């Protein structure tokens, strides 16, 4: 049985932000995100900046990024997820 969490940390919020923006979180995690955003002005600002950047820039497609740029980015994200 999964453990119910009452809150998430700022670090957890940052890690979940992409899924939150894409509506890919479970209902429980989305609720925890929204609760956190209600009391943490720094995280609220972070998510707002992410949303504004996406709206301003649109979607960056993988095929539009040169391999010498894309490979280190993907590697960094994968390594961060493991830690």
C-alpha positions in Angstrom: 0.0 0.0 0.0 1.5 3.4 -1.0 2.3 5.8 1.8 0.2 8.9 1.9 2.2 12.1 2.1 0.9 15.3 3.6 3.3 17.6 1.8 6.2 17.7 -0.7 9.4 19.6 -0.5 10.5 22.4 -2.9 12.9 20.0 -4.5 10.2 17.4 -5.1 8.0 20.1 -6.6 10.7 21.1 -9.1 11.1 17.5 -10.1 7.4 17.1 -10.7 6.8 20.4 -12.4 7.0 19.1 -16.0 4.5 16.3 -15.3 2.3 18.9 -13.4 2.3 21.2 -16.4 1.4 18.3 -18.8 -1.4 17.1 -16.4 0.5 13.8 -16.1 0.5 13.6 -12.3 -1.7 11.4 -10.2 -4.6 13.2 -8.5 -2.8 12.9 -5.1 0.5 14.3 -6.5 -1.3 17.2 -8.3 -3.1 18.0 -5.0 0.2 18.0 -3.1 1.7 20.3 -5.8 -1.2 22.8 -5.5 -1.1 22.8 -1.7 2.6 23.5 -1.8 2.1 26.3 -4.4 -0.5 27.9 -2.1 2.1 28.5 0.7 5.4 28.7 -1.1 5.9 31.9 -3.1 9.3 30.8 -4.5 7.8 27.6 -6.0 4.8 29.5 -7.3 7.1 31.9 -9.0 9.1 29.0 -10.5 6.1 27.2 -11.9 4.8 30.5 -13.3 8.1 31.2 -15.0 8.0 27.7 -16.5 4.5 28.3 -17.8 5.4 31.7 -19.3 8.5 30.3 -20.9 6.5 27.5 -22.6 3.9 30.0 -23.8 6.6 32.4 -25.1 8.8 29.8 -26.8 6.4 27.0 -27.7 7.6 23.5 -27.8 11.2 22.7 -28.6 11.3 19.5 -30.7 14.2 17.1 -30.3 15.0 17.1 -34.0 15.5 20.9 -33.8 18.4 20.6 -31.4 21.8 19.7 -32.7 23.2 16.4 -31.4 26.2 18.0 -29.7 23.8 20.0 -27.6 21.0 17.4 -27.1 23.2 14.5 -25.9 24.7 16.3 -22.9 21.3 17.6 -21.9 19.7 14.2 -22.0 22.6 12.7 -20.1 22.4 15.4 -17.4 18.6 14.8 -16.9 19.1 11.0 -16.7 21.9 11.3 -14.1 19.9 13.8 -12.1 16.9 11.4 -12.0 19.1 8.6 -10.7 20.3 10.7 -7.7 
